[in-house]
């Protein structure tokens, strides 16, 4: 099993305006592949503070781990893949 993950953090909508009340969101996209099987999962959470670089990538990694665990996969049988150098380090 390979788990590809990516995170995002935003406080602005598609038109570039800030969300009402200063709302902020952390979101993630996950892709899992195993042989011919392919799964995509995404989600988001409203957060109450600003976060530094890499935080959203760590949230995506945790969400990937939670999905894998809930579907019976052991971490020892999974390769995690991300482009984010800070998370890899």
C-alpha positions as MATLAB code, in Angstrom:
seq = 'XXXXXXXXXXXXXXXXXXXXXXXXXXXXXXXXXXXXXXXXXXXXXXXXXXXXXXXXXXXXXXXXXXXXXXXXXXXXXXXXXXXXXXXXX';
ca = [
       0.000    0.000    0.000;
       1.185    3.499   -0.817;
      -0.321    6.544    0.882;
       0.112    9.868   -0.940;
      -0.902   12.882    1.129;
      -1.030   16.651    0.841;
      -2.286   19.336    3.201;
      -3.520   22.884    2.795;
      -4.242   25.841    5.039;
      -6.401   28.805    4.106;
      -8.150   31.805    5.574;
      -9.472   33.142    2.257;
     -12.209   31.970   -0.088;
     -12.003   31.418   -3.831;
     -12.510   35.123   -4.558;
      -9.621   36.101   -2.276;
     -11.765   37.577    0.503;
     -11.133   36.572    4.091;
     -13.692   34.208    5.623;
     -16.224   35.806    7.957;
     -15.204   36.013   11.586;
     -11.569   35.304   10.713;
     -12.271   31.614   10.100;
      -9.335   29.427    9.080;
      -9.331   25.902    7.631;
      -6.867   23.034    7.388;
      -7.674   20.581    4.600;
      -6.125   17.446    3.173;
      -6.181   15.187    0.176;
      -5.199   11.538    0.385;
      -4.667    8.935   -2.325;
      -4.142    5.280   -1.466;
      -3.011    2.703   -3.999;
      -2.594   -1.022   -3.658;
      -2.227   -3.016   -6.838;
      -5.307   -2.210   -8.929;
      -7.153   -0.614   -5.977;
      -7.262    3.174   -5.741;
      -8.937    5.293   -3.056;
      -9.225    9.083   -2.742;
     -10.166   10.762    0.531;
     -10.359   14.454    1.388;
     -11.584   16.567    4.251;
     -11.136   19.735    6.257;
     -11.409   21.128    9.755;
     -12.032   24.638   10.979;
      -9.182   25.779   13.222;
      -8.948   28.644   15.674;
      -5.386   29.831   15.148;
      -2.700   30.411   12.537;
      -0.164   27.663   12.017;
       3.417   27.684   10.811;
       4.861   25.998    7.768;
       4.345   22.276    7.541;
       1.508   21.974   10.036;
      -1.112   21.256    7.387;
       1.141   18.544    5.915;
       1.373   16.867    9.327;
      -2.422   16.998    9.652;
      -2.666   15.265    6.255;
      -0.214   12.584    7.431;
      -2.226   11.992   10.606;
      -5.485   11.806    8.626;
      -3.854    9.280    6.266;
      -2.730    7.213    9.269;
      -6.213    7.329   10.783;
      -7.821    6.209    7.503;
      -5.341    3.357    7.127;
      -5.858    2.214   10.704;
      -9.648    2.302   10.357;
      -9.355    0.112    7.241;
      -7.099   -2.503    8.845;
      -3.704   -1.505    7.453;
      -0.565   -1.721    9.557;
       1.992    1.111    9.288;
       4.694   -1.481    8.609;
       2.898   -2.380    5.356;
       2.485    1.202    4.081;
       4.805    3.582    2.227;
       3.961    7.224    2.945;
       4.674    9.625    0.074;
       4.698   13.447    0.134;
       6.527   16.226   -1.669;
       6.923   18.265    1.544;
      10.583   18.154    2.602;
       9.885   19.309    6.166;
       7.470   16.419    6.763;
       9.890   13.920    5.214;
      12.697   15.194    7.441;
];
